[in-house]
């Protein structure tokens, strides 16, 4: 007598039960294993990242409310390229940057206020990234100049003796 592996009542059988149990176990493992940490030294993708800022808001009388807030922003690397072209400037450039694709308005209550600060001074609103992607920089939404235009990050000029 040859057995087909199924029970005589049209059930799944032992082999089918093992497959179902393995599938359930795999699903549980996927849900329980934490997402891998992003290594900033080796990632070649655009990610959301949390930054902490100290913010303050001043009322009309000069009284201040302040707090530390956590803001989700975009950070990462994007593939860029240049290819030769026969027209000036003799190349076609494609240099996307890691930017927010979607944002949301977040409102927080600042916890540290001076006495008699005007009502509403404790309310602080800001935009934070909900999704990030590599895209062409939009000057209406971000600073697109690059490092060479930022005077604070420029290396000091070397003094050359003239003789």
DSSP file (Angstrom, degrees, kcal/mol; ACC not computed):
  #  RESIDUE AA STRUCTURE BP1 BP2  ACC     N-H-->O    O-->H-N    N-H-->O    O-->H-N    TCO  KAPPA ALPHA  PHI   PSI    X-CA   Y-CA   Z-CA
    1    1 A X              0   0    0      0, 0.0     2,-0.4     0, 0.0     0, 0.0   0.000 360.0 360.0 360.0 132.0    0.0    0.0    0.0
    2    2 A X        -     0   0    0      2,-0.0     2,-0.4     0, 0.0     0, 0.0  -0.853 360.0-145.8-104.2 132.8    1.4    3.4   -1.0
    3    3 A X        -     0   0    0     -2,-0.4     0, 0.0     1,-0.1     0, 0.0  -0.799   6.9-158.1 -98.9 137.8    0.7    6.5    1.1
    4    4 A X        -     0   0    0     -2,-0.4    -1,-0.1     2,-0.3     3,-0.1   0.483  45.3-111.5 -90.8  -3.6    0.2    9.9   -0.5
    5    5 A X  S    S+     0   0    0      1,-0.3    10,-0.5    10,-0.0     9,-0.4   0.358  85.4 106.9  89.8  -5.5    1.1   11.8    2.7
    6    6 A X  S    S-     0   0    0      7,-0.2    -1,-0.3     8,-0.1    -2,-0.3  -0.770  75.4-108.3-103.8 152.2   -2.4   13.1    3.2
    7    7 A X    >   -     0   0    0     -2,-0.3     3,-1.4     4,-0.1     4,-0.1  -0.372  31.5-110.8 -73.6 159.9   -4.8   11.9    5.8
    8    8 A X  T 3  S+     0   0    0      1,-0.3    -1,-0.1     2,-0.1    -2,-0.0   0.581 111.6  64.1 -69.0  -8.9   -7.7    9.8    4.7
    9    9 A X  T 3  S-     0   0    0      0, 0.0    -1,-0.3     0, 0.0    -2,-0.0   0.193 120.2 -97.3-102.4  17.1  -10.2   12.6    5.5
   10   10 A X  S <  S+     0   0    0     -3,-1.4    -2,-0.1     1,-0.1    -4,-0.0   0.654  78.8 142.4  80.7  14.2   -8.9   15.2    3.0
   11   11 A X        -     0   0    0     -4,-0.1    -1,-0.1     1,-0.1    -4,-0.1  -0.034  66.4 -97.3 -78.5-174.4   -6.8   17.0    5.6
   12   12 A X     >  -     0   0    0     -6,-0.1     4,-0.6     1,-0.1     3,-0.1   0.850  55.4-147.2 -77.1 -37.1   -3.4   18.6    5.2
   13   13 A X  H  >  -     0   0    0      1,-0.2     4,-1.9     2,-0.1    -7,-0.2  -0.201  34.9 -63.1  89.3 174.0   -1.3   15.6    6.5
   14   14 A X  H  > S+     0   0    0     -9,-0.4     4,-1.9     1,-0.2     5,-0.2   0.902 132.6  50.1 -65.8 -44.0    2.0   15.7    8.4
   15   15 A X  H  > S+     0   0    0    -10,-0.5     4,-1.9     1,-0.2    -1,-0.2   0.914 111.8  48.1 -64.3 -42.7    4.0   17.2    5.6
   16   16 A X  H  X S+     0   0    0     -4,-0.6     4,-2.2   -11,-0.3    -1,-0.2   0.867 108.9  54.1 -64.9 -37.4    1.5   20.1    5.1
   17   17 A X  H  X S+     0   0    0     -4,-1.9     4,-2.4     1,-0.2    -1,-0.2   0.890 107.2  50.9 -64.2 -39.4    1.4   20.7    8.8
   18   18 A X  H  X S+     0   0    0     -4,-1.9     4,-2.5     2,-0.2    -2,-0.2   0.911 109.5  50.4 -64.9 -42.2    5.2   21.1    9.0
   19   19 A X  H  X S+     0   0    0     -4,-1.9     4,-2.2     2,-0.2    -2,-0.2   0.916 111.8  47.6 -62.1 -43.7    5.1   23.6    6.1
   20   20 A X  H  X S+     0   0    0     -4,-2.2     4,-2.3     2,-0.2    -2,-0.2   0.912 112.1  49.7 -64.0 -43.0    2.4   25.7    7.8
   21   21 A X  H  X S+     0   0    0     -4,-2.4     4,-2.5     1,-0.2    -2,-0.2   0.896 110.7  49.7 -64.2 -40.5    4.3   25.6   11.1
   22   22 A X  H  X S+     0   0    0     -4,-2.5     4,-2.5     2,-0.2    -1,-0.2   0.903 110.7  50.3 -64.7 -41.0    7.6   26.7    9.4
   23   23 A X  H  X S+     0   0    0     -4,-2.2     4,-2.0     2,-0.2    -2,-0.2   0.911 111.9  46.9 -63.9 -42.7    5.8   29.6    7.6
   24   24 A X  H  X S+     0   0    0     -4,-2.3     4,-2.1     2,-0.2    -2,-0.2   0.914 112.5  50.0 -64.9 -43.1    4.2   30.8   10.9
   25   25 A X  H  X S+     0   0    0     -4,-2.5     4,-2.4     1,-0.2    -2,-0.2   0.905 109.8  51.0 -62.3 -42.4    7.6   30.5   12.6
   26   26 A X  H  X S+     0   0    0     -4,-2.5     4,-2.2     1,-0.2    -1,-0.2   0.901 109.4  50.7 -62.5 -41.0    9.3   32.5    9.9
   27   27 A X  H  X S+     0   0    0     -4,-2.0     4,-1.7     1,-0.2    -1,-0.2   0.898 110.5  49.1 -64.1 -40.6    6.6   35.2   10.1
   28   28 A X  H  X S+     0   0    0     -4,-2.1     4,-1.8     2,-0.2    -2,-0.2   0.908 110.5  50.6 -65.2 -42.4    7.1   35.5   13.9
   29   29 A X  H  X S+     0   0    0     -4,-2.4     4,-2.2     1,-0.2    -2,-0.2   0.910 108.6  52.0 -62.9 -42.5   10.9   35.7   13.5
   30   30 A X  H  < S+     0   0    0     -4,-2.2    -1,-0.2     1,-0.2    -2,-0.2   0.885 112.2  46.3 -61.5 -38.7   10.6   38.5   10.9
   31   31 A X  H  < S+     0   0    0     -4,-1.7    -1,-0.2     1,-0.2    -2,-0.2   0.810 116.3  44.0 -74.3 -29.5    8.3   40.5   13.2
   32   32 A X  H  < S+     0   0    0     -4,-1.8     2,-0.4    -5,-0.1    -2,-0.2   0.753  90.4  90.0 -89.2 -25.9   10.5   40.0   16.3
   33   33 A X  S  < S-     0   0    0     -4,-2.2     3,-0.1    -5,-0.2    -4,-0.0  -0.594  81.1-123.8 -75.3 125.1   14.0   40.7   14.8
   34   34 A X        -     0   0    0     -2,-0.4     3,-0.1     1,-0.1    -2,-0.1  -0.302  31.9 -93.5 -68.0 153.4   14.8   44.4   15.1
   35   35 A X        -     0   0    0      1,-0.1    -1,-0.1     0, 0.0     2,-0.1  -0.351  50.3 -99.7 -63.1 145.2   15.6   46.4   11.9
   36   36 A X        -     0   0    0      1,-0.1    -1,-0.1    -3,-0.1     2,-0.1  -0.371  38.9-108.3 -69.3 145.5   19.4   46.5   11.3
   37   37 A X        -     0   0    0     -3,-0.1     2,-0.5     1,-0.1    -1,-0.1  -0.426  31.4-114.9 -71.8 148.3   21.1   49.7   12.3
   38   38 A X        -     0   0    0     -2,-0.1     2,-0.8     5,-0.0    -1,-0.1  -0.748  20.4-143.5 -87.6 124.4   22.3   52.0    9.5
   39   39 A X    >>  -     0   0    0     -2,-0.5     4,-1.8     1,-0.2     3,-1.1  -0.793   5.7-158.6 -87.6 111.7   26.0   52.3    9.3
   40   40 A X  T 34 S+     0   0    0     -2,-0.8    -1,-0.2     1,-0.2    -2,-0.0   0.715  88.4  59.8 -66.2 -18.5   26.7   55.9    8.3
   41   41 A X  T 34 S+     0   0    0      1,-0.1    -1,-0.2    -3,-0.0    -2,-0.0   0.769 119.1  23.7 -77.9 -25.4   30.2   55.0    7.0
   42   42 A X  T <4 S+     0   0    0     -3,-1.1    -2,-0.2     2,-0.0    -1,-0.1   0.529  88.2 115.7-120.8  -7.6   28.9   52.5    4.4
   43   43 A X     <  -     0   0    0     -4,-1.8    -5,-0.0     1,-0.1    33,-0.0  -0.399  35.3-174.9 -70.0 140.8   25.3   53.4    3.5
   44   44 A X        +     0   0    0     -2,-0.1     2,-0.3    32,-0.1    35,-0.2  -0.120  58.0  87.0-120.0  32.7   24.7   54.6   -0.1
   45   45 A X  S    S-     0   0    0     33,-0.1    32,-1.8    30,-0.0     2,-0.5  -0.765  79.3-107.7-129.0 171.9   21.1   55.4    0.5
   46   46 A X  E     +A   76   0A   0     30,-0.3     2,-0.3    -2,-0.3    30,-0.2  -0.905  45.4 174.0-104.1 125.4   18.9   58.3    1.7
   47   47 A X  E     -A   75   0A   0     28,-3.2    28,-2.7    -2,-0.5     2,-0.3  -0.832  35.8-107.6-130.1 162.9   17.4   57.8    5.1
   48   48 A X  E     -A   74   0A   0     -2,-0.3     2,-0.3    26,-0.2    26,-0.2  -0.723  40.8-175.7 -83.5 143.9   15.4   59.6    7.8
   49   49 A X  E     -A   73   0A   0     24,-3.1    24,-3.0    -2,-0.3     2,-0.4  -0.999  23.4-122.4-144.7 143.0   17.5   60.6   10.8
   50   50 A X  E     -A   72   0A   0     -2,-0.3     2,-0.3    22,-0.2    22,-0.2  -0.726  27.1-175.4 -89.8 130.8   16.6   62.2   14.1
   51   51 A X  E     -A   71   0A   0     20,-2.9    20,-3.3    -2,-0.4     2,-0.5  -0.921  16.5-140.0-119.3 148.6   18.4   65.4   15.1
   52   52 A X  E     +A   70   0A   0     -2,-0.3     2,-0.3    18,-0.2    18,-0.2  -0.942  23.6 179.4-112.0 130.3   18.0   67.2   18.5
   53   53 A X  E     -A   69   0A   0     16,-2.5    16,-2.8    -2,-0.5     2,-0.6  -0.943  28.7-131.2-128.0 148.3   17.8   71.0   18.5
   54   54 A X  E     -A   68   0A   0     -2,-0.3     2,-0.3    14,-0.2    14,-0.2  -0.900  36.5-176.9 -94.6 122.5   17.5   73.6   21.3
   55   55 A X  E     -A   67   0A   0     12,-2.6    12,-1.9    -2,-0.6     2,-0.3  -0.865  10.2-172.9-120.5 153.9   14.7   76.0   20.2
   56   56 A X  E     -A   66   0A   0     -2,-0.3     2,-0.4    10,-0.2    10,-0.2  -0.986   9.3-159.6-143.4 155.6   13.3   79.1   21.8
   57   57 A X  E     -A   65   0A   0      8,-2.6     8,-2.3    -2,-0.3     2,-0.4  -1.000  11.7-152.2-136.4 135.0   10.4   81.4   21.1
   58   58 A X  E     -A   64   0A   0     -2,-0.4     6,-0.2     6,-0.2     2,-0.1  -0.881   7.1-142.5-112.8 137.3   10.1   85.0   22.4
   59   59 A X    >   -     0   0    0      4,-2.6     3,-1.6    -2,-0.4    61,-0.0  -0.257  40.9 -88.4 -85.4-178.0    7.0   86.9   23.2
   60   60 A X  T 3  S+     0   0    0      1,-0.3    -1,-0.1     2,-0.1    -2,-0.0   0.727 127.6  53.1 -65.3 -22.4    6.4   90.7   22.5
   61   61 A X  T 3  S-     0   0    0      2,-0.1    -1,-0.3     0, 0.0    56,-0.0   0.401 120.8-104.8 -93.7   1.8    7.9   91.6   25.9
   62   62 A X  S <  S+     0   0    0     -3,-1.6     2,-0.3     1,-0.3    -2,-0.1   0.516  72.0 143.3  89.7   5.2   11.1   89.6   25.4
   63   63 A X        -     0   0    0     53,-0.1    -4,-2.6    51,-0.1     2,-0.3  -0.606  38.7-142.1 -82.1 142.7   10.2   86.7   27.7
   64   64 A X  E     -A   58   0A   0     -2,-0.3    50,-2.3    -6,-0.2     2,-0.4  -0.809  20.9-168.7-115.1 142.6   11.4   83.3   26.4
   65   65 A X  E     +AB  57 113A   0     -8,-2.3    -8,-2.6    -2,-0.3     2,-0.3  -0.974  24.8 170.5-116.5 141.3   10.1   79.7   26.3
   66   66 A X  E     +AB  56 112A   0     46,-2.9    46,-1.9    -2,-0.4     2,-0.3  -0.955  10.6 156.7-147.0 164.2   12.6   77.0   25.2
   67   67 A X  E     -A   55   0A   0    -12,-1.9   -12,-2.6    -2,-0.3     2,-0.5  -0.962  42.8 -97.5-171.4 169.5   13.1   73.3   25.0
   68   68 A X  E     -A   54   0A   0     -2,-0.3     2,-0.3   -14,-0.2   -14,-0.2  -0.902  42.7-169.8 -97.9 129.4   15.0   70.5   23.3
   69   69 A X  E     -A   53   0A   0    -16,-2.8   -16,-2.5    -2,-0.5     2,-0.5  -0.907  19.6-134.6-121.7 150.6   13.1   69.0   20.4
   70   70 A X  E     -A   52   0A   0     -2,-0.3     2,-0.4   -18,-0.2   -18,-0.2  -0.911  25.5-171.0-102.9 125.5   13.7   65.9   18.3
   71   71 A X  E     -A   51   0A   0    -20,-3.3   -20,-2.9    -2,-0.5     2,-0.5  -0.961  19.2-136.9-121.6 131.4   13.2   66.5   14.5
   72   72 A X  E     +A   50   0A   0     -2,-0.4    57,-2.6   -22,-0.2     2,-0.2  -0.777  38.1 160.9 -85.8 124.8   13.2   63.8   11.8
   73   73 A X  E     -A   49   0A   0    -24,-3.0   -24,-3.1    -2,-0.5     2,-0.3  -0.758  39.0 -91.1-133.8 179.2   15.2   65.0    8.8
   74   74 A X  E     +A   48   0A   0     -2,-0.2     2,-0.3   -26,-0.2   -26,-0.2  -0.755  42.2 163.5-101.9 144.9   16.9   63.5    5.8
   75   75 A X  E     +A   47   0A   0    -28,-2.7   -28,-3.2    -2,-0.3     2,-0.3  -0.980  23.7  77.2-154.4 143.4   20.5   62.3    5.6
   76   76 A X  E     -A   46   0A   0     -2,-0.3    22,-0.3   -30,-0.2     2,-0.3  -0.936  64.2 -67.3 150.0-168.1   22.4   60.0    3.3
   77   77 A X        -     0   0    0    -32,-1.8     2,-0.4    -2,-0.3    20,-0.1  -0.872  31.3-160.8-121.2 150.9   24.2   59.6    0.0
   78   78 A X        -     0   0    0     -2,-0.3     2,-0.2    18,-0.2   -33,-0.1  -0.980  27.7-108.1-131.5 144.2   22.8   59.6   -3.5
   79   79 A X        -     0   0    0     -2,-0.4    17,-0.6   -35,-0.2     2,-0.3  -0.498  41.2-178.5 -68.5 135.5   24.4   58.2   -6.7
   80   80 A X  E     +C   95   0B   0     -2,-0.2     2,-0.3    15,-0.2    15,-0.2  -0.906   3.0 179.6-131.1 163.0   25.5   61.0   -9.1
   81   81 A X  E     -C   94   0B   0     13,-2.6    13,-2.8    -2,-0.3     2,-0.3  -0.992  19.0-154.1-157.9 161.9   27.1   60.9  -12.5
   82   82 A X  E     -C   93   0B   0     -2,-0.3     2,-0.3    11,-0.2    11,-0.2  -0.994  13.9-167.6-137.5 137.9   28.4   63.0  -15.4
   83   83 A X  E     -C   92   0B   0      9,-2.0     9,-2.6    -2,-0.3    -2,-0.0  -0.943  30.5 -99.2-125.7 151.6   28.6   61.8  -19.0
   84   84 A X  E     -C   91   0B   0     -2,-0.3     2,-0.3     7,-0.2     7,-0.3  -0.307  39.4-175.7 -66.9 148.1   30.4   63.4  -21.9
   85   85 A X        -     0   0    0      5,-1.0     4,-0.1     2,-0.2    -1,-0.0  -0.984  32.3-132.5-143.8 151.5   28.5   65.6  -24.4
   86   86 A X  S    S+     0   0    0     -2,-0.3     2,-0.3     2,-0.1    -1,-0.0   0.641  86.8  76.9 -81.3 -14.0   29.4   67.4  -27.6
   87   87 A X  S >  S-     0   0    0      1,-0.1     3,-3.3     2,-0.0     4,-0.4  -0.677  96.0 -60.5 -95.7 151.8   27.8   70.7  -26.5
   88   88 A X  T 3  S+     0   0    0      1,-0.4    -1,-0.1    -2,-0.3    -2,-0.1  -0.442 127.7  34.9 -60.6 136.7   29.3   73.1  -24.0
   89   89 A X  T 3  S-     0   0    0     -2,-0.1    -1,-0.4    -4,-0.1     3,-0.1  -0.839 100.6-135.7 -88.1  26.6   29.9   72.5  -21.1
   90   90 A X  S <  S+     0   0    0     -3,-3.3    -5,-1.0     1,-0.1     2,-0.3   0.730  72.9  70.8  65.2  26.6   30.8   69.2  -22.7
   91   91 A X  E     -C   84   0B   0     -4,-0.4     2,-0.5    -7,-0.3    -7,-0.2  -0.975  68.0-137.0-161.2 155.8   29.1   67.1  -20.0
   92   92 A X  E     -C   83   0B   0     -9,-2.6    -9,-2.0    -2,-0.3     2,-0.4  -0.987  29.1-157.7-115.6 121.2   25.6   66.2  -18.7
   93   93 A X  E     -C   82   0B   0     -2,-0.5     2,-0.4   -11,-0.2   -11,-0.2  -0.797  18.3-179.1-105.8 141.4   25.5   66.3  -15.0
   94   94 A X  E     +C   81   0B   0    -13,-2.8   -13,-2.6    -2,-0.4     2,-0.4  -0.884  13.6 161.8-136.8 103.9   23.1   64.5  -12.7
   95   95 A X  E     -C   80   0B   0     -2,-0.4    42,-0.4   -15,-0.2   -15,-0.2  -0.702  13.7-175.7-127.1  78.8   23.7   65.2   -9.0
   96   96 A X        -     0   0    0    -17,-0.6     2,-0.3    -2,-0.4    40,-0.2  -0.343  10.3-149.9 -71.2 157.5   20.7   64.3   -6.9
   97   97 A X  E     -D  135   0C   0     38,-3.1    38,-2.5    36,-0.1     2,-0.8  -0.881  26.7 -97.5-125.0 158.5   20.7   65.1   -3.1
   98   98 A X  E     +D  134   0C   0    -22,-0.3     2,-0.3    -2,-0.3    36,-0.2  -0.673  60.7 158.5 -78.1 111.9   19.0   63.4   -0.2
   99   99 A X  E     -D  133   0C   0     34,-2.4    34,-2.6    -2,-0.8     2,-0.3  -0.875  47.4 -86.8-133.7 163.0   15.9   65.5    0.5
  100  100 A X  E     -D  132   0C   0     -2,-0.3    32,-0.3    32,-0.2     3,-0.1  -0.534  29.4-173.4 -69.4 132.5   12.5   65.2    2.1
  101  101 A X  E    S+     0   0C   0     30,-3.6     2,-0.3     1,-0.4    31,-0.2   0.756  76.9  13.8 -93.9 -33.4    9.9   63.8   -0.3
  102  102 A X  E     -D  131   0C   0     29,-1.7    28,-2.6     2,-0.0    29,-1.5  -0.992  69.8-171.2-140.1 146.7    7.1   64.4    2.2
  103  103 A X  E     -D  129   0C   0     -2,-0.3     2,-0.3    26,-0.3    26,-0.2  -0.889   8.0-152.7-130.7 164.4    6.9   66.5    5.4
  104  104 A X  E     -D  128   0C   0     24,-2.3    24,-2.2    -2,-0.3     2,-0.5  -0.989  24.1-116.1-135.1 148.8    4.4   67.0    8.2
  105  105 A X  E     -D  127   0C   0     -2,-0.3     2,-0.4    22,-0.2    22,-0.2  -0.723  33.0-166.0 -83.0 126.2    3.8   69.9   10.4
  106  106 A X  E     -D  126   0C   0     20,-3.4    20,-2.4    -2,-0.5     2,-0.5  -0.941   5.5-161.9-116.6 136.4    4.5   69.1   14.0
  107  107 A X  E     +D  125   0C   0     -2,-0.4     2,-0.3    18,-0.2    18,-0.2  -0.974  13.0 177.7-119.7 128.7    3.4   71.2   17.0
  108  108 A X  E     -D  124   0C   0     16,-3.0    16,-2.7    -2,-0.5     2,-0.6  -0.861  28.9-122.4-125.8 161.7    5.1   70.8   20.4
  109  109 A X  E     -D  123   0C   0     -2,-0.3     2,-0.3    14,-0.2    14,-0.2  -0.929  27.1-131.6-104.6 119.5    4.7   72.6   23.8
  110  110 A X        -     0   0    0     12,-3.7   -43,-0.2    -2,-0.6     3,-0.1  -0.544  14.2-156.4 -71.9 131.2    7.9   74.1   25.1
  111  111 A X  S    S+     0   0    0     -2,-0.3     2,-0.7     1,-0.2   -44,-0.2   0.682  72.0  65.8 -87.0 -20.2    8.4   73.1   28.7
  112  112 A X  E     +B   66   0A   0    -46,-1.9   -46,-2.9    10,-0.1     2,-0.4  -0.860  62.3 162.1-113.9 101.9   10.7   75.9   30.0
  113  113 A X  E     -B   65   0A   0     -2,-0.7   -48,-0.2   -48,-0.3     3,-0.1  -0.925  37.3-118.6-121.0 143.4    9.0   79.3   30.1
  114  114 A X    >   -     0   0    0    -50,-2.3     3,-1.4    -2,-0.4   -51,-0.1  -0.389  52.1 -80.2 -68.9 155.6   10.0   82.5   31.9
  115  115 A X  T 3  S+     0   0    0      1,-0.3    -1,-0.1    -2,-0.1   -51,-0.1  -0.287 114.4  12.1 -58.3 141.2    7.4   83.8   34.4
  116  116 A X  T 3  S+     0   0    0      1,-0.2    -1,-0.3    -3,-0.1   -53,-0.1   0.697  82.3 166.7  63.2  23.8    4.5   85.7   32.8
  117  117 A X    <   -     0   0    0     -3,-1.4    -1,-0.2     1,-0.1     3,-0.1  -0.459  47.1 -96.6 -64.0 141.6    5.4   84.7   29.2
  118  118 A X    >   -     0   0    0    -55,-0.1     3,-2.0     1,-0.1     4,-0.3  -0.271  45.3 -94.7 -61.5 142.9    2.5   85.5   27.0
  119  119 A X  T 3  S+     0   0    0      1,-0.2    -1,-0.1     2,-0.1     0, 0.0  -0.352 113.4  33.0 -58.1 137.1    0.0   82.7   26.2
  120  120 A X  T >  S+     0   0    0     -3,-0.1     3,-1.1   -61,-0.0    -1,-0.2   0.137  87.7 100.8  99.8 -17.4    1.0   81.0   23.0
  121  121 A X  T <  S+     0   0    0     -3,-2.0   -56,-0.2     1,-0.2    -2,-0.1   0.805  77.1  59.6 -67.8 -27.2    4.7   81.5   23.4
  122  122 A X  T 3  S+     0   0    0     -4,-0.3   -12,-3.7    -5,-0.1     2,-0.5   0.583  86.9  90.9 -77.4  -9.3    5.0   77.9   24.6
  123  123 A X  E <   +D  109   0C   0     -3,-1.1     2,-0.4   -14,-0.2   -14,-0.2  -0.782  54.5 178.1 -92.8 125.3    3.6   76.6   21.3
  124  124 A X  E     -D  108   0C   0    -16,-2.7   -16,-3.0    -2,-0.5     2,-0.4  -0.992   6.2-168.8-129.4 131.4    6.3   75.8   18.7
  125  125 A X  E     +D  107   0C   0     -2,-0.4     2,-0.3   -18,-0.2   -18,-0.2  -0.927  12.5 159.3-123.6 147.5    5.7   74.4   15.2
  126  126 A X  E     -D  106   0C   0    -20,-2.4   -20,-3.4    -2,-0.4     2,-0.4  -0.976  36.5-110.0-156.6 161.3    8.1   73.0   12.6
  127  127 A X  E     -D  105   0C   0     -2,-0.3     2,-0.3   -22,-0.2   -22,-0.2  -0.800  32.8-175.2 -97.0 140.4    8.1   70.7    9.6
  128  128 A X  E     -D  104   0C   0    -24,-2.2   -24,-2.3    -2,-0.4     2,-0.2  -0.969  30.2 -98.5-135.0 155.3    9.8   67.3    9.7
  129  129 A X  E     +D  103   0C   0    -57,-2.6   -26,-0.3    -2,-0.3     3,-0.1  -0.475  30.8 174.0 -74.5 133.3   10.5   64.7    7.1
  130  130 A X  E    S+     0   0C   0    -28,-2.6     2,-0.3     1,-0.4   -27,-0.2   0.595  78.0  17.7-105.3 -22.0    8.1   61.7    6.9
  131  131 A X  E     -D  102   0C   0    -29,-1.5   -30,-3.6   -84,-0.1   -29,-1.7  -0.978  68.7-161.2-150.8 138.8    9.8   60.3    3.7
  132  132 A X  E     +D  100   0C   0     -2,-0.3     2,-0.3   -32,-0.3   -32,-0.2  -0.869  14.7 163.4-120.2 151.8   13.2   60.9    2.1
  133  133 A X  E     -D   99   0C   0    -34,-2.6   -34,-2.4    -2,-0.3     2,-0.5  -0.985  43.5 -96.1-159.6 158.5   14.5   60.3   -1.4
  134  134 A X  E     +D   98   0C   0     -2,-0.3     2,-0.3   -36,-0.2   -36,-0.2  -0.706  61.5 143.2 -78.2 124.6   17.3   61.2   -3.7
  135  135 A X  E     -D   97   0C   0    -38,-2.5   -38,-3.1    -2,-0.5     2,-0.2  -0.958  56.8 -72.3-154.4 169.6   16.1   64.0   -6.0
  136  136 A X        -     0   0    0     -2,-0.3   -40,-0.1   -40,-0.2     2,-0.1  -0.482  63.0-101.4 -66.8 137.0   17.2   67.2   -7.7
  137  137 A X        -     0   0    0    -42,-0.4     2,-0.6    -2,-0.2    -1,-0.1  -0.377  30.8-148.1 -64.8 134.9   17.7   69.9   -5.1
  138  138 A X    >>  -     0   0    0      1,-0.1     3,-2.0    -2,-0.1     4,-1.8  -0.924   3.9-157.9-107.6 112.9   14.8   72.4   -5.0
  139  139 A X  T 34 S+     0   0    0     -2,-0.6    -1,-0.1     1,-0.3     5,-0.1   0.714  92.0  64.2 -64.8 -18.9   16.0   75.9   -4.0
  140  140 A X  T 34 S+     0   0    0      1,-0.2    -1,-0.3     3,-0.1     3,-0.1   0.661 116.9  26.7 -75.4 -14.5   12.5   76.8   -2.9
  141  141 A X  T <4 S+     0   0    0     -3,-2.0     2,-0.3     1,-0.2    -2,-0.2   0.567 125.9  19.4-122.2 -15.3   12.8   74.1   -0.1
  142  142 A X  S  < S-     0   0    0     -4,-1.8     2,-0.7   -43,-0.0    -1,-0.2  -0.957  78.6 -94.7-152.4 165.0   16.5   73.8    0.7
  143  143 A X        +     0   0    0     -2,-0.3     3,-0.2     1,-0.1    -4,-0.1  -0.801  39.6 176.5 -86.0 116.9   19.9   75.4    0.5
  144  144 A X        +     0   0    0     -2,-0.7    -1,-0.1     1,-0.1    -7,-0.1   0.223  45.8 102.4-109.1  12.9   21.5   74.0   -2.7
  145  145 A X  S    S-     0   0    0      1,-0.1     3,-0.2    -6,-0.1    -1,-0.1   0.864  71.2-140.8 -71.5 -37.0   24.8   75.9   -2.9
  146  146 A X    >   -     0   0    0     -3,-0.2     3,-1.1     1,-0.2     4,-0.3  -0.301  35.1 -60.4  95.9 172.7   27.1   73.2   -1.6
  147  147 A X  G >  S+     0   0    0      1,-0.2     3,-1.7     2,-0.2     6,-0.2   0.815 122.2  67.6 -66.4 -33.8   30.2   73.4    0.6
  148  148 A X  G 3  S+     0   0    0      1,-0.3    -1,-0.2    -3,-0.2    -2,-0.1   0.716 100.7  50.9 -65.2 -18.1   32.3   75.8   -1.5
  149  149 A X  G <  S+     0   0    0     -3,-1.1     2,-0.9     1,-0.1    -1,-0.3   0.501  86.2  93.9 -95.5  -4.7   29.8   78.6   -0.9
  150  150 A X    X>  -     0   0    0     -3,-1.7     3,-1.2    -4,-0.3     4,-0.6  -0.774  57.0-165.9 -93.8 104.5   29.7   78.3    2.9
  151  151 A X  G >4 S+     0   0    0     -2,-0.9     3,-0.8     1,-0.3    -1,-0.2   0.820  83.5  60.7 -58.8 -34.6   32.2   80.7    4.3
  152  152 A X  G 34 S+     0   0    0      1,-0.2    -1,-0.3     3,-0.0    -2,-0.0   0.769 109.2  42.6 -67.7 -24.5   32.2   79.2    7.8
  153  153 A X  G <4 S+     0   0    0     -3,-1.2    -1,-0.2    -6,-0.2     2,-0.2   0.475  88.8 109.9-100.2  -3.0   33.3   75.8    6.5
  154  154 A X  S << S-     0   0    0     -3,-0.8     2,-0.1    -4,-0.6     3,-0.1  -0.506  75.5-112.9 -74.7 139.4   36.0   77.1    4.1
  155  155 A X        -     0   0    0     -2,-0.2    -1,-0.1     1,-0.1     3,-0.1  -0.433  39.7 -99.3 -68.6 144.5   39.6   76.5    5.1
  156  156 A X        -     0   0    0      1,-0.1     2,-0.2    -2,-0.1    -1,-0.1  -0.338  41.8-104.3 -65.2 147.8   41.5   79.6    6.0
  157  157 A X        -     0   0    0      1,-0.1     2,-0.3    -3,-0.1    -1,-0.1  -0.480  33.2-118.6 -72.8 140.3   43.8   81.0    3.3
  158  158 A X        -     0   0    0     -2,-0.2     2,-0.5    -3,-0.1    -1,-0.1  -0.613  24.4-121.7 -78.8 136.2   47.5   80.3    3.7
  159  159 A X        -     0   0    0     -2,-0.3     2,-0.6     1,-0.0    -1,-0.1  -0.682  25.4-158.6 -79.1 123.5   49.6   83.4    4.0
  160  160 A X        -     0   0    0     -2,-0.5     2,-0.2     0, 0.0    -1,-0.0  -0.913  17.0-127.3-106.2 119.5   52.2   83.4    1.3
  161  161 A X        -     0   0    0     -2,-0.6     2,-0.5     1,-0.1    -2,-0.0  -0.439  20.2-148.3 -66.5 135.0   55.3   85.6    1.9
  162  162 A X              0   0    0     -2,-0.2    -1,-0.1     1,-0.1     0, 0.0  -0.891 360.0 360.0-106.0 131.0   55.9   88.0   -0.9
  163  163 A X              0   0    0     -2,-0.5    -1,-0.1     0, 0.0    -2,-0.0   0.489 360.0 360.0-127.7 360.0   59.5   88.8   -1.4
